[in-house]
Each structure stands twice: as C-alpha cells, then as structure tokens.
Amino acid sequence: MLLTACATDPYTGQSSLSNTAKGAGLGAAAGAAIGAAFGGNDWKNVGYGALAGGAVGAAAGAYKDHKDNQQKSYYNPYR
C-alpha cells in the first residue's frame, strides 16, 4: 500500500510519499499498539486496531492532501 501511494510532484519532479500513505502507516502502527495494549495477548485485537487506525489515518491524510492541493491552486491558479 505504501509503494502505491508514492507520487511524483508534477511541478518539481520530486518523488515523495503522500500524506494519505503517511497517515495510514502511522495510524496502523498506533492502532496496533492500542489493540495490543487493551486487547491482551489476542493477535486478532492487534489486527483490528491496525485496520481501524490505518483507515482513520488514511482519511486524515487524504483530507490533508486535499487541503494542500486547494491551497496550491488558490495561491497559484496557473500551475
């Protein structure tokens, strides 16, 4: 999933990881940690926590990407 979220900026040519991918990765890690902390020794709770955290993190990152793109087009409509 993280490899498919790599994008090349059309303006600079730089390759970078999108905020959506960053949010999904961080959210999955945090969700897995919370699932392990509150779920005991059950690996199923770790998986559910990672899934939920990844979804929430991806949504937050996608929102951030959307707002960044809006801001770029607002300040420079000729890009």
N, C-alpha and C positions, 0 to 999 in steps of 0.2 A: 504494500500500500504506500509506503513512504517513497519508493522509487517512482511510482506513477505520478506522484504529486510534485516532482521536480519540474520546474518551469524555467524557460529562458525569457528574460525580460526583453521584449521587442525593441525597447529604446536604448538599452545599454549593452545588450548581448550577453549579460552575465547570467549564469545558471544559479538558481537558488531554490531553496525549499519554501513552499508556500506556507502561509500562516495556518491554513487548514491542516496540512500534514504535521506541522509542529504541534498544534493544539491536539490533534488526535493522538500523537505519540505521548505527549505529556499527560493527557487525560487518561490514557490507557494505563500508564505507569502509576499514576496517582490512584486510579480506581482499583488496580490490582493490589496496591499496598493497603488501601482501605478495606478491600474484600478480605485480605489475609488477616488484617488486624481484628476485624469484627466477626469474621466467619469461622474462626478457629482453624483447624487443620484440614478443612474441606477444600480441595482444589476447585470444586465447582463454584464456590463463592468468589474465589480469586478471578476465575474466568468471567463470571457475571459482572464483577466490579470493573474489570478491564474493558469489557464490552460497553458498559454504561458510561464509564469515564471517557472512553475513546469517542463515543457518539457525542457526548456533551462538549468535549474538547474540539472535535471537528466542526461542530456547529458554531462554536465561539470563534474558531479560526476562520471559518468561511465568512462570518459576519465581518470580521476584521479585514479580510481581503476585499470584501465588497465595499466597505467604507474607504479603504485606501484607494481603490480604483475610482470611486466617486470623487474623492478629493483631488486625485491627479487630473481627472478630466475637468474638474471645476476650475482649477488654477491654470491649466494649460489646455484649452479646448482644441488646439491644433495638433496635438500628439496623436 
